[in-house]
Amino acid sequence: MKLCITSSGRDLDALADERFGRAEFFLIVDTDTLSVEAVMNTAQAAGQGAGIGAAQIIADKGADALLTGVVGPNAFQSLKEAGIIIYEGLSDNDTAREALEKFKKGGYREASAPSGGPGHGRGRGRW
């Protein structure tokens, strides 16, 4: 499985980032081989629509699932339309490696609905 983990850095030892649309990096991890591709989130600077842009980035990278903290409604819809499974509950107190290990042990729940209303993706674009 190709799992996207939102991160503040380019490798598994970086701190995770609980924001989706405003995360600095996406780590695309092959959960079988543990190979990692770091992808800069170019959508993070968008005034609005960062979550939708971020969803397109990880869909283009072939992610099967997303591990993050918070997903707003527009990003949630875009991810679902792309067939990406969303797992929430990621904390930015953990490294991406710790989050991956917790994921492999079933430590996160699949999201059935967005985390909040429009602009709720914990972003900074409208302040």
N, C-alpha and C positions, 0 to 999 in steps of 0.2 A: 504494500500500500504506500502511496505517496501522501505523506502527512505534512501539512503546512503548519508550522509553529510560529506565532508572532513573537518577534524578538527585538531587543535593543542593539544587537550586534550580529556579526557575520558567522558565528560558529556556535556549537552546542554549549560552550562554556559561558556564553553571554547571558545576561539576565533576560528572562522572558518579558514580554510586553503584553499586558492585559487588554490593550486597545487593539482593535482590528484595523480600521481604516487609517489610523494615525500611527501605527507601528512603523518603526524605521526600516526594519527588515522582515522578510519572510524567509524562514528556513524550510526548504522543501527536503524532507527526510524520507528516504526509502526505508521503511521500517524493517525490511528483511536484511538489507546489506548495510544499513546505517550510513550510506553515502549521503552527503549534505550539499545542497546547492543554496547559497545565500543570494537572495534577490532583493535589491533595494526597492522599497515601496515608493515609487514615483508619484503615487496618488495622494500621499500624505499631505502635500502642500496645497491641495485643492481647498478653496474656501467652502465649498459645499460639494457633496457627492464623492467624498474620499472613499467611503465604504463600497460604493458601486465600482469605482475605479480599481480599488484593491481586489475586489472579487474577480474582476476581469483579468488582473495580473496573475492571480493564482490559478484561475481556470486555464489560462494560456500556458501555464507551466505544467498542467496535467495533474494538479492535486486532486486526490480522491476525498480528502477530509481536511478540516481546519481545526486546529486547537488554539483557542484564544480565550479571552476573559469576557468580552462584551461585544455583541453584534446588534446594531440598530436594524430597524425594519427594512429599509431599502437594500442594505447589504445582505440581510437575511434572505430576502426574496431573490436577489441576484445569485447568491450562492446556491439556493435550492434549485433555481432554474438551470444552473450549470451542473447539477447532480452532485454537488459537494456536500458531504456530511459535516455538520457543525457540532463540535464539542466545546462546551463552555466550562468556565471555572478556573481557568489559568490565572495564576497569581504572579505579579512581577517581583515577588520575593524569591522565586525559584529560578534556577538557570534553565535554559532550554533542555539541557541534558536531564535534569531532575524531572522536568515536565514530561519528557519522552518516556522515562522509566515509569512514571506514575500512569501515563497513558497505556503503556504496554500491560500494566497490571489491572486495567479497567477502572482507573481512578477518576475518570471524568464522565459526565453524563452527556448524552446526545441532546442537543437543543431542539425543542419542538415549537418554539416561538421566539421572536426577537427579544432581546434583553430590555428594551425600552422603546420610547417614542422616537420620532425623528430627531436627529442630531444627538441621540443618546450614546453614540459610539465612543464616548469619553474623549472626543476630539477637541481640538483647540481652534477649529476653523472659523467659528462664528463669534468669538469673544472679542 
